[in-house]
Amino acid sequence: MKKEVHATGNGVKIAFSGEVKKENIVKMVENCATGACECMSDKTKEKIRDMQVRGEDGAVELELTGDVAKDEIEAALKRSKVLK
């Protein structure tokens, strides 16, 4: 799976391609929203106002809206157990 993280004007966008299933990205977002993951600090989670998943298996996009930095999200992606 390939992950490309880009800063946007209102947050961060992550493009997943290759061996990626949309349901896994949705699960990752749900875990994050409910506090069931440990991939990012509570401080970082508090900065995120909205999370949107778009696309389909093989090409999924996750857009995070809020005052989050690209490096914070890249670090969280490396720790995610869903993406292993």
LINSUL-V705866 format. One record per helix or strand of 2 or more residues. SS is the DSSP state (h for helix, s for strand). FROM is the first residue (numbers start at 0). LEN is the number of residues. If there is no record, write none. Layout:
SS:FROM:LEN / SS:FROM:LEN
//
This chain:
s:1:7 / s:10:7 / h:21:13 / h:41:6 / s:47:9 / s:58:8 / h:69:10
//
